[in-house]
Amino acid sequence: MSFIFQLQHFIELVRRRQCEMALEYAQGHLASAMQADKDKVMLDRLERAMALLAFDDPTESPFSDLLLESQRHKVSDYPYYYFIHSFIRSVIFSFIS
C-alpha cells in the first residue's frame, strides 16, 4: 500500500514542476519498491507517472489524468478500500477454515 502513496508523492513533485526532486525521489523510493514487488499493475502505474517527466507541460501529456484532483481522491480512498478488502477476506477465510 505504501507504493501508492510514494507514487502520489512523486506525482505531486511533478505537478509542482520539481522534476529534479521527482527523479531523485523515484530513484530513492520507487525503484527499490519496484525491485521488491514486481507487480505488473504497479509497474504500469510507475511507467505512466514517470512518462509525465518527458513533457515540458505534464498537464498536456496523455497521462495528465494523474495530475487531476480525482487522482488524489483515489489515493486518499485507497486505505479505506484496502481495509475493507482485507476485512472481507479474513471473514471469508474464517468461514472456510
C-alpha positions as CSV (number, residue, x, y, z in Angstrom):
1,M,0.0,0.0,0.0
2,S,2.9,2.4,0.7
3,F,3.9,2.3,-3.0
4,I,0.6,4.0,-3.9
5,F,1.4,6.9,-1.5
6,Q,5.0,7.1,-2.7
7,L,3.9,7.2,-6.3
8,Q,1.4,10.0,-5.4
9,H,4.2,12.0,-3.8
10,F,6.2,11.6,-7.0
11,I,3.2,12.9,-9.0
12,E,2.9,15.9,-6.7
13,L,6.5,16.8,-7.2
14,V,5.9,16.6,-11.0
15,R,2.8,18.7,-10.6
16,R,4.9,21.4,-8.9
17,R,7.4,21.1,-11.7
18,Q,10.1,19.9,-9.3
19,C,11.4,17.4,-11.8
20,E,14.9,17.0,-10.4
21,M,13.4,16.3,-6.9
22,A,10.9,13.9,-8.5
23,L,13.7,12.0,-10.2
24,E,15.7,11.8,-7.0
25,Y,12.7,10.6,-5.1
26,A,11.9,8.0,-7.8
27,Q,15.4,6.7,-7.6
28,G,15.4,6.5,-3.8
29,H,12.0,5.2,-3.1
30,L,10.1,4.0,-6.2
31,A,13.0,2.0,-7.7
32,S,13.5,0.0,-4.5
33,A,9.8,-0.6,-4.1
34,M,9.6,-2.0,-7.7
35,Q,12.6,-4.3,-7.1
36,A,10.8,-5.7,-4.0
37,D,7.4,-6.1,-5.7
38,K,7.5,-6.8,-9.4
39,D,3.7,-6.5,-9.8
40,K,2.7,-5.7,-13.4
41,V,0.0,-3.3,-12.4
42,M,2.3,-1.3,-10.2
43,L,4.9,-1.3,-12.9
44,D,2.4,0.1,-15.4
45,R,1.4,2.8,-12.9
46,L,5.0,3.8,-12.4
47,E,5.7,3.9,-16.1
48,R,2.7,6.2,-16.6
49,A,3.8,8.5,-13.8
50,M,7.4,8.6,-15.0
51,A,6.3,9.5,-18.5
52,L,5.0,12.8,-17.2
53,L,8.6,13.9,-17.0
54,A,9.0,13.6,-20.7
55,F,6.7,16.6,-21.3
56,D,7.5,20.2,-20.9
57,D,4.0,20.7,-19.7
58,P,2.8,17.5,-18.0
59,T,-0.8,18.8,-18.0
60,E,-0.7,18.4,-21.8
61,S,0.6,14.9,-21.7
62,P,-1.5,11.7,-22.4
63,F,-1.1,10.9,-18.7
64,S,-2.4,14.2,-17.4
65,D,-5.2,12.4,-15.7
66,L,-2.6,11.6,-13.0
67,L,-2.4,15.3,-12.2
68,L,-6.2,15.7,-11.6
69,E,-7.9,16.2,-8.3
70,S,-9.7,12.9,-8.9
71,Q,-6.3,11.0,-8.7
72,R,-5.7,12.5,-5.3
73,H,-9.2,11.3,-4.2
74,K,-8.4,7.8,-5.4
75,V,-5.3,7.7,-3.4
76,S,-6.9,9.1,-0.3
77,D,-9.6,6.4,-0.6
78,Y,-7.2,3.6,-1.0
79,P,-6.6,2.8,2.7
80,Y,-10.4,2.5,3.2
81,Y,-10.8,0.1,0.3
82,Y,-7.7,-1.8,1.4
83,F,-9.1,-2.2,4.9
84,I,-12.5,-3.3,3.7
85,H,-11.0,-5.8,1.2
86,S,-8.7,-7.2,4.0
87,F,-11.6,-7.5,6.4
88,I,-13.9,-9.2,4.0
89,R,-11.1,-11.6,3.0
90,S,-10.4,-12.5,6.6
91,V,-14.1,-13.1,7.3
92,I,-14.4,-15.4,4.3
93,F,-11.3,-17.3,5.3
94,S,-12.6,-17.7,8.8
95,F,-15.8,-19.3,7.4
96,I,-13.8,-21.6,5.1
97,S,-11.4,-22.8,7.8
